Amino acid sequence: MQADGPRACRFGRRWYLNNESWHPSVPPFGEMKCILCWCVSGETHCQRQECPPATCASPARRDNPCCAKCR
């Protein structure tokens, strides 16, 4: 028996449609803005945002809370 269309993904207590993307929520930390998950034909894939290494002694996270940048 085949499904009528692409399958949805379950992540935690929520369901996501095929090709939908989201930032996962992990108790007790809350939403993980530096991680992006997406649903592909019933399979959940997640990836942490990749950041270039900061080359200074005290990098700041002003514009992007996930990646540190030199001032």
Predicted model as a PDB file, atoms N, CA, C, CB and O in Angstrom, pLDDT in the B-factor column:
MODEL        1                                                                  
ATOM      1  N   MET A   1       0.834  -1.173   0.000  1.00 44.00           N  
ATOM      2  CA  MET A   1       0.000   0.000   0.000  1.00 44.00           C  
ATOM      3  C   MET A   1       0.887   1.248   0.000  1.00 44.00           C  
ATOM      4  CB  MET A   1      -0.953  -0.008   1.212  1.00 44.00           C  
ATOM      5  O   MET A   1       1.809   1.347   0.809  1.00 44.00           O  
ATOM      6  N   GLN A   2       0.619   2.190  -0.890  1.00 54.00           N  
ATOM      7  CA  GLN A   2       1.401   3.419  -0.965  1.00 54.00           C  
ATOM      8  C   GLN A   2       0.592   4.595  -0.445  1.00 54.00           C  
ATOM      9  CB  GLN A   2       1.859   3.682  -2.404  1.00 54.00           C  
ATOM     10  O   GLN A   2      -0.635   4.621  -0.546  1.00 54.00           O  
ATOM     11  N   ALA A   3       1.307   5.570   0.116  1.00 57.00           N  
ATOM     12  CA  ALA A   3       0.656   6.784   0.590  1.00 57.00           C  
ATOM     13  C   ALA A   3       0.287   7.662  -0.607  1.00 57.00           C  
ATOM     14  CB  ALA A   3       1.576   7.555   1.578  1.00 57.00           C  
ATOM     15  O   ALA A   3       0.840   7.505  -1.696  1.00 57.00           O  
ATOM     16  N   ASP A   4      -0.640   8.576  -0.397  1.00 72.00           N  
ATOM     17  CA  ASP A   4      -1.081   9.474  -1.464  1.00 72.00           C  
ATOM     18  C   ASP A   4      -0.033  10.524  -1.818  1.00 72.00           C  
ATOM     19  CB  ASP A   4      -2.365  10.158  -1.062  1.00 72.00           C  
ATOM     20  O   ASP A   4      -0.037  11.040  -2.936  1.00 72.00           O  
ATOM     21  N   GLY A   5       0.849  10.845  -0.902  1.00 76.00           N  
ATOM     22  CA  GLY A   5       1.861  11.872  -1.150  1.00 76.00           C  
ATOM     23  C   GLY A   5       3.037  11.685  -0.209  1.00 76.00           C  
ATOM     24  O   GLY A   5       3.116  10.688   0.509  1.00 76.00           O  
ATOM     25  N   PRO A   6       3.955  12.653  -0.212  1.00 82.00           N  
ATOM     26  CA  PRO A   6       5.116  12.555   0.680  1.00 82.00           C  
ATOM     27  C   PRO A   6       4.686  12.516   2.146  1.00 82.00           C  
ATOM     28  CB  PRO A   6       6.072  13.735   0.444  1.00 82.00           C  
ATOM     29  O   PRO A   6       3.713  13.156   2.545  1.00 82.00           O  
ATOM     30  N   ARG A   7       5.422  11.764   2.919  1.00 92.00           N  
ATOM     31  CA  ARG A   7       5.097  11.599   4.333  1.00 92.00           C  
ATOM     32  C   ARG A   7       5.557  12.786   5.154  1.00 92.00           C  
ATOM     33  CB  ARG A   7       5.721  10.328   4.874  1.00 92.00           C  
ATOM     34  O   ARG A   7       6.522  13.465   4.801  1.00 92.00           O  
ATOM     35  N   ALA A   8       4.859  13.031   6.251  1.00 96.00           N  
ATOM     36  CA  ALA A   8       5.222  14.074   7.210  1.00 96.00           C  
ATOM     37  C   ALA A   8       6.235  13.497   8.202  1.00 96.00           C  
ATOM     38  CB  ALA A   8       3.957  14.623   7.956  1.00 96.00           C  
ATOM     39  O   ALA A   8       6.459  12.287   8.242  1.00 96.00           O  
ATOM     40  N   CYS A   9       6.835  14.369   8.994  1.00 96.00           N  
ATOM     41  CA  CYS A   9       7.823  13.964   9.998  1.00 96.00           C  
ATOM     42  C   CYS A   9       7.320  14.318  11.392  1.00 96.00           C  
ATOM     43  CB  CYS A   9       9.192  14.639   9.729  1.00 96.00           C  
ATOM     44  O   CYS A   9       6.685  15.354  11.588  1.00 96.00           O  
ATOM     45  N   ARG A  10       7.604  13.463  12.340  1.00 95.00           N  
ATOM     46  CA  ARG A  10       7.283  13.765  13.731  1.00 95.00           C  
ATOM     47  C   ARG A  10       8.584  14.110  14.432  1.00 95.00           C  
ATOM     48  CB  ARG A  10       6.555  12.564  14.435  1.00 95.00           C  
ATOM     49  O   ARG A  10       9.567  13.375  14.343  1.00 95.00           O  
ATOM     50  N   PHE A  11       8.577  15.244  15.134  1.00 93.00           N  
ATOM     51  CA  PHE A  11       9.730  15.663  15.928  1.00 93.00           C  
ATOM     52  C   PHE A  11       9.190  16.113  17.272  1.00 93.00           C  
ATOM     53  CB  PHE A  11      10.556  16.811  15.218  1.00 93.00           C  
ATOM     54  O   PHE A  11       8.471  17.108  17.362  1.00 93.00           O  
ATOM     55  N   GLY A  12       9.540  15.378  18.315  1.00 89.00           N  
ATOM     56  CA  GLY A  12       8.954  15.651  19.627  1.00 89.00           C  
ATOM     57  C   GLY A  12       7.474  15.351  19.575  1.00 89.00           C  
ATOM     58  O   GLY A  12       7.075  14.250  19.194  1.00 89.00           O  
ATOM     59  N   ARG A  13       6.662  16.307  19.949  1.00 89.00           N  
ATOM     60  CA  ARG A  13       5.202  16.127  19.938  1.00 89.00           C  
ATOM     61  C   ARG A  13       4.537  16.759  18.722  1.00 89.00           C  
ATOM     62  CB  ARG A  13       4.600  16.713  21.197  1.00 89.00           C  
ATOM     63  O   ARG A  13       3.311  16.751  18.619  1.00 89.00           O  
ATOM     64  N   ARG A  14       5.319  17.302  17.806  1.00 93.00           N  
ATOM     65  CA  ARG A  14       4.757  17.995  16.641  1.00 93.00           C  
ATOM     66  C   ARG A  14       5.001  17.220  15.355  1.00 93.00           C  
ATOM     67  CB  ARG A  14       5.353  19.395  16.520  1.00 93.00           C  
ATOM     68  O   ARG A  14       5.945  16.438  15.244  1.00 93.00           O  
ATOM     69  N   TRP A  15       4.125  17.460  14.391  1.00 96.00           N  
ATOM     70  CA  TRP A  15       4.263  16.906  13.050  1.00 96.00           C  
ATOM     71  C   TRP A  15       4.599  18.034  12.097  1.00 96.00           C  
ATOM     72  CB  TRP A  15       2.970  16.167  12.604  1.00 96.00           C  
ATOM     73  O   TRP A  15       4.080  19.143  12.225  1.00 96.00           O  
ATOM     74  N   TYR A  16       5.473  17.749  11.138  1.00 97.00           N  
ATOM     75  CA  TYR A  16       5.885  18.730  10.133  1.00 97.00           C  
ATOM     76  C   TYR A  16       5.652  18.144   8.752  1.00 97.00           C  
ATOM     77  CB  TYR A  16       7.377  19.136  10.316  1.00 97.00           C  
ATOM     78  O   TYR A  16       5.875  16.955   8.526  1.00 97.00           O  
ATOM     79  N   LEU A  17       5.205  18.979   7.837  1.00 96.00           N  
ATOM     80  CA  LEU A  17       4.940  18.538   6.475  1.00 96.00           C  
ATOM     81  C   LEU A  17       6.241  18.312   5.711  1.00 96.00           C  
ATOM     82  CB  LEU A  17       4.068  19.560   5.745  1.00 96.00           C  
ATOM     83  O   LEU A  17       7.288  18.838   6.088  1.00 96.00           O  
ATOM     84  N   ASN A  18       6.172  17.542   4.653  1.00 96.00           N  
ATOM     85  CA  ASN A  18       7.327  17.320   3.796  1.00 96.00           C  
ATOM     86  C   ASN A  18       7.857  18.669   3.295  1.00 96.00           C  
ATOM     87  CB  ASN A  18       6.958  16.392   2.604  1.00 96.00           C  
ATOM     88  O   ASN A  18       7.071  19.529   2.895  1.00 96.00           O  
ATOM     89  N   ASN A  19       9.153  18.857   3.313  1.00 95.00           N  
ATOM     90  CA  ASN A  19       9.862  20.084   2.919  1.00 95.00           C  
ATOM     91  C   ASN A  19       9.707  21.240   3.902  1.00 95.00           C  
ATOM     92  CB  ASN A  19       9.379  20.527   1.575  1.00 95.00           C  
ATOM     93  O   ASN A  19      10.208  22.332   3.633  1.00 95.00           O  
ATOM     94  N   GLU A  20       9.040  21.038   5.015  1.00 97.00           N  
ATOM     95  CA  GLU A  20       8.916  22.097   6.026  1.00 97.00           C  
ATOM     96  C   GLU A  20      10.197  22.136   6.860  1.00 97.00           C  
ATOM     97  CB  GLU A  20       7.661  21.863   6.943  1.00 97.00           C  
ATOM     98  O   GLU A  20      10.801  21.095   7.122  1.00 97.00           O  
ATOM     99  N   SER A  21      10.612  23.337   7.276  1.00 97.00           N  
ATOM    100  CA  SER A  21      11.802  23.466   8.123  1.00 97.00           C  
ATOM    101  C   SER A  21      11.429  24.197   9.412  1.00 97.00           C  
ATOM    102  CB  SER A  21      12.943  24.221   7.372  1.00 97.00           C  
ATOM    103  O   SER A  21      10.452  24.945   9.455  1.00 97.00           O  
ATOM    104  N   TRP A  22      12.226  23.968  10.466  1.00 96.00           N  
ATOM    105  CA  TRP A  22      11.950  24.549  11.775  1.00 96.00           C  
ATOM    106  C   TRP A  22      13.208  24.535  12.626  1.00 96.00           C  
ATOM    107  CB  TRP A  22      10.815  23.791  12.482  1.00 96.00           C  
ATOM    108  O   TRP A  22      14.165  23.813  12.346  1.00 96.00           O  
ATOM    109  N   HIS A  23      13.182  25.352  13.673  1.00 95.00           N  
ATOM    110  CA  HIS A  23      14.221  25.329  14.697  1.00 95.00           C  
ATOM    111  C   HIS A  23      13.665  24.462  15.823  1.00 95.00           C  
ATOM    112  CB  HIS A  23      14.611  26.797  15.203  1.00 95.00           C  
ATOM    113  O   HIS A  23      12.595  24.762  16.352  1.00 95.00           O  
ATOM    114  N   PRO A  24      14.365  23.397  16.198  1.00 94.00           N  
ATOM    115  CA  PRO A  24      13.814  22.501  17.210  1.00 94.00           C  
ATOM    116  C   PRO A  24      13.754  23.164  18.585  1.00 94.00           C  
ATOM    117  CB  PRO A  24      14.641  21.228  17.285  1.00 94.00           C  
ATOM    118  O   PRO A  24      14.549  24.049  18.904  1.00 94.00           O  
ATOM    119  N   SER A  25      12.811  22.722  19.373  1.00 91.00           N  
ATOM    120  CA  SER A  25      12.680  23.174  20.749  1.00 91.00           C  
ATOM    121  C   SER A  25      13.067  22.007  21.647  1.00 91.00           C  
ATOM    122  CB  SER A  25      11.224  23.684  21.057  1.00 91.00           C  
ATOM    123  O   SER A  25      12.514  20.913  21.532  1.00 91.00           O  
ATOM    124  N   VAL A  26      14.019  22.249  22.539  1.00 84.00           N  
ATOM    125  CA  VAL A  26      14.536  21.192  23.403  1.00 84.00           C  
ATOM    126  C   VAL A  26      14.371  21.621  24.862  1.00 84.00           C  
ATOM    127  CB  VAL A  26      16.034  20.882  23.077  1.00 84.00           C  
ATOM    128  O   VAL A  26      15.096  22.497  25.334  1.00 84.00           O  
ATOM    129  N   PRO A  27      13.417  21.005  25.585  1.00 84.00           N  
ATOM    130  CA  PRO A  27      13.254  21.355  27.000  1.00 84.00           C  
ATOM    131  C   PRO A  27      14.500  20.946  27.775  1.00 84.00           C  
ATOM    132  CB  PRO A  27      11.991  20.672  27.601  1.00 84.00           C  
ATOM    133  O   PRO A  27      15.057  19.897  27.451  1.00 84.00           O  
ATOM    134  N   PRO A  28      14.967  21.657  28.735  1.00 86.00           N  
ATOM    135  CA  PRO A  28      14.452  22.912  29.276  1.00 86.00           C  
ATOM    136  C   PRO A  28      15.084  24.143  28.609  1.00 86.00           C  
ATOM    137  CB  PRO A  28      14.693  22.961  30.776  1.00 86.00           C  
ATOM    138  O   PRO A  28      14.920  25.256  29.109  1.00 86.00           O  
ATOM    139  N   PHE A  29      15.800  23.968  27.497  1.00 85.00           N  
ATOM    140  CA  PHE A  29      16.545  25.063  26.879  1.00 85.00           C  
ATOM    141  C   PHE A  29      15.694  25.938  25.969  1.00 85.00           C  
ATOM    142  CB  PHE A  29      17.695  24.510  26.098  1.00 85.00           C  
ATOM    143  O   PHE A  29      16.024  27.107  25.772  1.00 85.00           O  
ATOM    144  N   GLY A  30      14.623  25.417  25.415  1.00 90.00           N  
ATOM    145  CA  GLY A  30      13.772  26.176  24.510  1.00 90.00           C  
ATOM    146  C   GLY A  30      14.205  26.009  23.063  1.00 90.00           C  
ATOM    147  O   GLY A  30      14.836  25.017  22.699  1.00 90.00           O  
ATOM    148  N   GLU A  31      13.855  26.994  22.242  1.00 91.00           N  
ATOM    149  CA  GLU A  31      14.145  26.920  20.814  1.00 91.00           C  
ATOM    150  C   GLU A  31      15.643  27.033  20.545  1.00 91.00           C  
ATOM    151  CB  GLU A  31      13.394  28.016  20.064  1.00 91.00           C  
ATOM    152  O   GLU A  31      16.312  27.925  21.066  1.00 91.00           O  
ATOM    153  N   MET A  32      16.156  26.124  19.732  1.00 91.00           N  
ATOM    154  CA  MET A  32      17.571  26.091  19.387  1.00 91.00           C  
ATOM    155  C   MET A  32      17.752  26.818  18.061  1.00 91.00           C  
ATOM    156  CB  MET A  32      18.105  24.623  19.306  1.00 91.00           C  
ATOM    157  O   MET A  32      17.708  26.193  17.002  1.00 91.00           O  
ATOM    158  N   LYS A  33      17.956  28.142  18.111  1.00 90.00           N  
ATOM    159  CA  LYS A  33      17.995  28.972  16.903  1.00 90.00           C  
ATOM    160  C   LYS A  33      19.201  28.685  16.009  1.00 90.00           C  
ATOM    161  CB  LYS A  33      17.999  30.428  17.289  1.00 90.00           C  
ATOM    162  O   LYS A  33      19.189  29.052  14.834  1.00 90.00           O  
ATOM    163  N   CYS A  34      20.227  28.046  16.532  1.00 92.00           N  
ATOM    164  CA  CYS A  34      21.423  27.759  15.738  1.00 92.00           C  
ATOM    165  C   CYS A  34      21.342  26.407  15.039  1.00 92.00           C  
ATOM    166  CB  CYS A  34      22.655  27.802  16.622  1.00 92.00           C  
ATOM    167  O   CYS A  34      22.279  26.003  14.351  1.00 92.00           O  
ATOM    168  N   ILE A  35      20.226  25.709  15.215  1.00 94.00           N  
ATOM    169  CA  ILE A  35      20.015  24.413  14.575  1.00 94.00           C  
ATOM    170  C   ILE A  35      18.781  24.520  13.682  1.00 94.00           C  
ATOM    171  CB  ILE A  35      19.848  23.269  15.639  1.00 94.00           C  
ATOM    172  O   ILE A  35      17.759  25.077  14.085  1.00 94.00           O  
ATOM    173  N   LEU A  36      18.883  23.988  12.484  1.00 95.00           N  
ATOM    174  CA  LEU A  36      17.755  23.976  11.554  1.00 95.00           C  
ATOM    175  C   LEU A  36      17.432  22.523  11.212  1.00 95.00           C  
ATOM    176  CB  LEU A  36      18.073  24.806  10.257  1.00 95.00           C  
ATOM    177  O   LEU A  36      18.314  21.745  10.849  1.00 95.00           O  
ATOM    178  N   CYS A  37      16.155  22.176  11.336  1.00 97.00           N  
ATOM    179  CA  CYS A  37      15.697  20.837  10.958  1.00 97.00           C  
ATOM    180  C   CYS A  37      14.747  20.972   9.786  1.00 97.00           C  
ATOM    181  CB  CYS A  37      15.005  20.107  12.154  1.00 97.00           C  
ATOM    182  O   CYS A  37      14.128  22.019   9.597  1.00 97.00           O  
ATOM    183  N   TRP A  38      14.632  19.909   8.995  1.00 97.00           N  
ATOM    184  CA  TRP A  38      13.700  19.898   7.875  1.00 97.00           C  
ATOM    185  C   TRP A  38      13.229  18.478   7.647  1.00 97.00           C  
ATOM    186  CB  TRP A  38      14.350  20.477   6.595  1.00 97.00           C  
ATOM    187  O   TRP A  38      13.900  17.513   8.014  1.00 97.00           O  
ATOM    188  N   CYS A  39      12.056  18.371   7.030  1.00 97.00           N  
ATOM    189  CA  CYS A  39      11.425  17.077   6.782  1.00 97.00           C  
ATOM    190  C   CYS A  39      11.603  16.703   5.318  1.00 97.00           C  
ATOM    191  CB  CYS A  39       9.920  17.110   7.161  1.00 97.00           C  
ATOM    192  O   CYS A  39      11.290  17.491   4.426  1.00 97.00           O  
ATOM    193  N   VAL A  40      12.105  15.498   5.077  1.00 96.00           N  
ATOM    194  CA  VAL A  40      12.281  14.992   3.715  1.00 96.00           C  
ATOM    195  C   VAL A  40      11.651  13.601   3.643  1.00 96.00           C  
ATOM    196  CB  VAL A  40      13.805  14.949   3.309  1.00 96.00           C  
ATOM    197  O   VAL A  40      12.221  12.623   4.124  1.00 96.00           O  
ATOM    198  N   SER A  41      10.475  13.530   3.039  1.00 94.00           N  
ATOM    199  CA  SER A  41       9.779  12.251   2.817  1.00 94.00           C  
ATOM    200  C   SER A  41       9.694  11.396   4.078  1.00 94.00           C  
ATOM    201  CB  SER A  41      10.480  11.464   1.726  1.00 94.00           C  
ATOM    202  O   SER A  41       9.967  10.196   4.039  1.00 94.00           O  
ATOM    203  N   GLY A  42       9.316  12.013   5.190  1.00 96.00           N  
ATOM    204  CA  GLY A  42       9.119  11.270   6.432  1.00 96.00           C  
ATOM    205  C   GLY A  42      10.356  11.153   7.308  1.00 96.00           C  
ATOM    206  O   GLY A  42      10.278  10.589   8.400  1.00 96.00           O  
ATOM    207  N   GLU A  43      11.491  11.668   6.863  1.00 96.00           N  
ATOM    208  CA  GLU A  43      12.725  11.614   7.657  1.00 96.00           C  
ATOM    209  C   GLU A  43      13.130  13.015   8.080  1.00 96.00           C  
ATOM    210  CB  GLU A  43      13.868  10.942   6.858  1.00 96.00           C  
ATOM    211  O   GLU A  43      13.164  13.937   7.264  1.00 96.00           O  
ATOM    212  N   THR A  44      13.437  13.168   9.366  1.00 96.00           N  
ATOM    213  CA  THR A  44      13.883  14.457   9.891  1.00 96.00           C  
ATOM    214  C   THR A  44      15.397  14.561   9.778  1.00 96.00           C  
ATOM    215  CB  THR A  44      13.434  14.641  11.360  1.00 96.00           C  
ATOM    216  O   THR A  44      16.122  13.639  10.154  1.00 96.00           O  
ATOM    217  N   HIS A  45      15.864  15.679   9.263  1.00 97.00           N  
ATOM    218  CA  HIS A  45      17.290  15.973   9.163  1.00 97.00           C  
ATOM    219  C   HIS A  45      17.543  17.284   9.902  1.00 97.00           C  
ATOM    220  CB  HIS A  45      17.762  16.060   7.661  1.00 97.00           C  
ATOM    221  O   HIS A  45      16.775  18.235   9.754  1.00 97.00           O  
ATOM    222  N   CYS A  46      18.605  17.343  10.692  1.00 96.00           N  
ATOM    223  CA  CYS A  46      18.943  18.562  11.425  1.00 96.00           C  
ATOM    224  C   CYS A  46      20.419  18.878  11.225  1.00 96.00           C  
ATOM    225  CB  CYS A  46      18.615  18.414  12.936  1.00 96.00           C  
ATOM    226  O   CYS A  46      21.252  17.984  11.071  1.00 96.00           O  
ATOM    227  N   GLN A  47      20.720  20.170  11.231  1.00 96.00           N  
ATOM    228  CA  GLN A  47      22.107  20.600  11.069  1.00 96.00           C  
ATOM    229  C   GLN A  47      22.332  21.884  11.847  1.00 96.00           C  
ATOM    230  CB  GLN A  47      22.457  20.801   9.574  1.00 96.00           C  
ATOM    231  O   GLN A  47      21.524  22.812  11.797  1.00 96.00           O  
ATOM    232  N   ARG A  48      23.446  21.920  12.568  1.00 94.00           N  
ATOM    233  CA  ARG A  48      23.850  23.128  13.287  1.00 94.00           C  
ATOM    234  C   ARG A  48      24.442  24.109  12.292  1.00 94.00           C  
ATOM    235  CB  ARG A  48      24.871  22.801  14.420  1.00 94.00           C  
ATOM    236  O   ARG A  48      25.145  23.709  11.365  1.00 94.00           O  
ATOM    237  N   GLN A  49      24.161  25.394  12.480  1.00 90.00           N  
ATOM    238  CA  GLN A  49      24.715  26.419  11.601  1.00 90.00           C  
ATOM    239  C   GLN A  49      26.234  26.403  11.708  1.00 90.00           C  
ATOM    240  CB  GLN A  49      24.151  27.824  11.957  1.00 90.00           C  
ATOM    241  O   GLN A  49      26.785  26.448  12.808  1.00 90.00           O  
ATOM    242  N   GLU A  50      26.904  26.341  10.571  1.00 90.00           N  
ATOM    243  CA  GLU A  50      28.368  26.340  10.560  1.00 90.00           C  
ATOM    244  C   GLU A  50      28.867  27.772  10.576  1.00 90.00           C  
ATOM    245  CB  GLU A  50      28.920  25.581   9.323  1.00 90.00           C  
ATOM    246  O   GLU A  50      28.349  28.632   9.863  1.00 90.00           O  
ATOM    247  N   CYS A  51      29.874  28.019  11.394  1.00 86.00           N  
ATOM    248  CA  CYS A  51      30.428  29.359  11.540  1.00 86.00           C  
ATOM    249  C   CYS A  51      31.922  29.339  11.237  1.00 86.00           C  
ATOM    250  CB  CYS A  51      30.170  29.906  12.960  1.00 86.00           C  
ATOM    251  O   CYS A  51      32.624  28.407  11.628  1.00 86.00           O  
ATOM    252  N   PRO A  52      32.409  30.362  10.543  1.00 82.00           N  
ATOM    253  CA  PRO A  52      33.853  30.451  10.341  1.00 82.00           C  
ATOM    254  C   PRO A  52      34.520  30.771  11.676  1.00 82.00           C  
ATOM    255  CB  PRO A  52      34.206  31.530   9.270  1.00 82.00           C  
ATOM    256  O   PRO A  52      33.915  31.445  12.509  1.00 82.00           O  
ATOM    257  N   PRO A  53      35.738  30.312  11.900  1.00 82.00           N  
ATOM    258  CA  PRO A  53      36.409  30.588  13.170  1.00 82.00           C  
ATOM    259  C   PRO A  53      36.717  32.083  13.306  1.00 82.00           C  
ATOM    260  CB  PRO A  53      37.707  29.762  13.283  1.00 82.00           C  
ATOM    261  O   PRO A  53      37.111  32.739  12.342  1.00 82.00           O  
ATOM    262  N   ALA A  54      36.532  32.602  14.515  1.00 76.00           N  
ATOM    263  CA  ALA A  54      36.869  34.003  14.787  1.00 76.00           C  
ATOM    264  C   ALA A  54      38.380  34.106  14.961  1.00 76.00           C  
ATOM    265  CB  ALA A  54      36.117  34.536  16.061  1.00 76.00           C  
ATOM    266  O   ALA A  54      38.996  33.260  15.610  1.00 76.00           O  
ATOM    267  N   THR A  55      38.969  35.135  14.384  1.00 79.00           N  
ATOM    268  CA  THR A  55      40.429  35.275  14.405  1.00 79.00           C  
ATOM    269  C   THR A  55      40.913  36.319  15.400  1.00 79.00           C  
ATOM    270  CB  THR A  55      40.928  35.630  13.030  1.00 79.00           C  
ATOM    271  O   THR A  55      42.093  36.670  15.394  1.00 79.00           O  
ATOM    272  N   CYS A  56      40.022  36.826  16.259  1.00 80.00           N  
ATOM    273  CA  CYS A  56      40.434  37.836  17.234  1.00 80.00           C  
ATOM    274  C   CYS A  56      40.343  37.272  18.647  1.00 80.00           C  
ATOM    275  CB  CYS A  56      39.565  39.106  17.106  1.00 80.00           C  
ATOM    276  O   CYS A  56      39.818  36.179  18.856  1.00 80.00           O  
ATOM    277  N   ALA A  57      40.860  38.027  19.615  1.00 77.00           N  
ATOM    278  CA  ALA A  57      40.907  37.555  21.002  1.00 77.00           C  
ATOM    279  C   ALA A  57      39.539  37.579  21.679  1.00 77.00           C  
ATOM    280  CB  ALA A  57      41.879  38.399  21.799  1.00 77.00           C  
ATOM    281  O   ALA A  57      39.241  36.696  22.483  1.00 77.00           O  
ATOM    282  N   SER A  58      38.708  38.562  21.374  1.00 75.00           N  
ATOM    283  CA  SER A  58      37.397  38.652  22.035  1.00 75.00           C  
ATOM    284  C   SER A  58      36.280  38.897  21.011  1.00 75.00           C  
ATOM    285  CB  SER A  58      37.404  39.783  23.094  1.00 75.00           C  
ATOM    286  O   SER A  58      35.837  40.032  20.836  1.00 75.00           O  
ATOM    287  N   PRO A  59      35.832  37.842  20.341  1.00 73.00           N  
ATOM    288  CA  PRO A  59      34.767  37.985  19.341  1.00 73.00           C  
ATOM    289  C   PRO A  59      33.421  38.306  19.999  1.00 73.00           C  
ATOM    290  CB  PRO A  59      34.649  36.701  18.503  1.00 73.00           C  
ATOM    291  O   PRO A  59      33.193  37.961  21.158  1.00 73.00           O  
ATOM    292  N   ALA A  60      32.544  38.962  19.259  1.00 70.00           N  
ATOM    293  CA  ALA A  60      31.203  39.312  19.735  1.00 70.00           C  
ATOM    294  C   ALA A  60      30.162  38.603  18.886  1.00 70.00           C  
ATOM    295  CB  ALA A  60      30.982  40.846  19.698  1.00 70.00           C  
ATOM    296  O   ALA A  60      30.446  38.174  17.768  1.00 70.00           O  
ATOM    297  N   ARG A  61      28.949  38.483  19.425  1.00 65.00           N  
ATOM    298  CA  ARG A  61      27.850  37.827  18.715  1.00 65.00           C  
ATOM    299  C   ARG A  61      26.723  38.836  18.466  1.00 65.00           C  
ATOM    300  CB  ARG A  61      27.322  36.602  19.522  1.00 65.00           C  
ATOM    301  O   ARG A  61      25.560  38.542  18.741  1.00 65.00           O  
ATOM    302  N   ARG A  62      27.054  39.997  17.960  1.00 66.00           N  
ATOM    303  CA  ARG A  62      26.078  41.065  17.780  1.00 66.00           C  
ATOM    304  C   ARG A  62      25.018  40.750  16.748  1.00 66.00           C  
ATOM    305  CB  ARG A  62      26.773  42.318  17.397  1.00 66.00           C  
ATOM    306  O   ARG A  62      23.838  40.668  17.089  1.00 66.00           O  
ATOM    307  N   ASP A  63      25.400  40.572  15.504  1.00 67.00           N  
ATOM    308  CA  ASP A  63      24.437  40.379  14.419  1.00 67.00           C  
ATOM    309  C   ASP A  63      23.853  38.973  14.366  1.00 67.00           C  
ATOM    310  CB  ASP A  63      25.090  40.689  13.108  1.00 67.00           C  
ATOM    311  O   ASP A  63      22.687  38.792  14.013  1.00 67.00           O  
ATOM    312  N   ASN A  64      24.651  37.995  14.711  1.00 70.00           N  
ATOM    313  CA  ASN A  64      24.241  36.595  14.608  1.00 70.00           C  
ATOM    314  C   ASN A  64      24.545  35.912  15.945  1.00 70.00           C  
ATOM    315  CB  ASN A  64      24.975  35.868  13.415  1.00 70.00           C  
ATOM    316  O   ASN A  64      25.715  35.727  16.281  1.00 70.00           O  
ATOM    317  N   PRO A  65      23.519  35.534  16.713  1.00 79.00           N  
ATOM    318  CA  PRO A  65      23.769  34.909  18.020  1.00 79.00           C  
ATOM    319  C   PRO A  65      24.424  33.532  17.923  1.00 79.00           C  
ATOM    320  CB  PRO A  65      22.474  34.784  18.777  1.00 79.00           C  
ATOM    321  O   PRO A  65      24.888  33.006  18.934  1.00 79.00           O  
ATOM    322  N   CYS A  66      24.472  32.942  16.735  1.00 84.00           N  
ATOM    323  CA  CYS A  66      25.056  31.621  16.566  1.00 84.00           C  
ATOM    324  C   CYS A  66      26.555  31.687  16.261  1.00 84.00           C  
ATOM    325  CB  CYS A  66      24.335  30.878  15.458  1.00 84.00           C  
ATOM    326  O   CYS A  66      27.299  30.773  16.616  1.00 84.00           O  
ATOM    327  N   CYS A  67      26.995  32.747  15.615  1.00 83.00           N  
ATOM    328  CA  CYS A  67      28.383  32.852  15.181  1.00 83.00           C  
ATOM    329  C   CYS A  67      29.043  34.092  15.770  1.00 83.00           C  
ATOM    330  CB  CYS A  67      28.464  32.884  13.651  1.00 83.00           C  
ATOM    331  O   CYS A  67      28.474  35.184  15.751  1.00 83.00           O  
ATOM    332  N   ALA A  68      30.251  33.909  16.293  1.00 79.00           N  
ATOM    333  CA  ALA A  68      31.009  35.024  16.846  1.00 79.00           C  
ATOM    334  C   ALA A  68      31.789  35.701  15.721  1.00 79.00           C  
ATOM    335  CB  ALA A  68      31.967  34.542  17.977  1.00 79.00           C  
ATOM    336  O   ALA A  68      32.322  35.032  14.836  1.00 79.00           O  
ATOM    337  N   LYS A  69      31.852  37.030  15.761  1.00 78.00           N  
ATOM    338  CA  LYS A  69      32.593  37.800  14.771  1.00 78.00           C  
ATOM    339  C   LYS A  69      33.480  38.809  15.478  1.00 78.00           C  
ATOM    340  CB  LYS A  69      31.635  38.510  13.789  1.00 78.00           C  
ATOM    341  O   LYS A  69      33.171  39.264  16.579  1.00 78.00           O  
ATOM    342  N   CYS A  70      34.571  39.146  14.839  1.00 77.00           N  
ATOM    343  CA  CYS A  70      35.465  40.155  15.391  1.00 77.00           C  
ATOM    344  C   CYS A  70      34.844  41.537  15.206  1.00 77.00           C  
ATOM    345  CB  CYS A  70      36.861  40.085  14.721  1.00 77.00           C  
ATOM    346  O   CYS A  70      34.117  41.787  14.244  1.00 77.00           O  
ATOM    347  N   ARG A  71      35.140  42.403  16.127  1.00 71.00           N  
ATOM    348  CA  ARG A  71      34.583  43.772  16.078  1.00 71.00           C  
ATOM    349  C   ARG A  71      35.293  44.627  15.086  1.00 71.00           C  
ATOM    350  CB  ARG A  71      34.649  44.429  17.431  1.00 71.00           C  
ATOM    351  O   ARG A  71      34.950  45.798  14.923  1.00 71.00           O  
TER     352      ARG A  71                                                      
ENDMDL                                                                          
END                                                                             
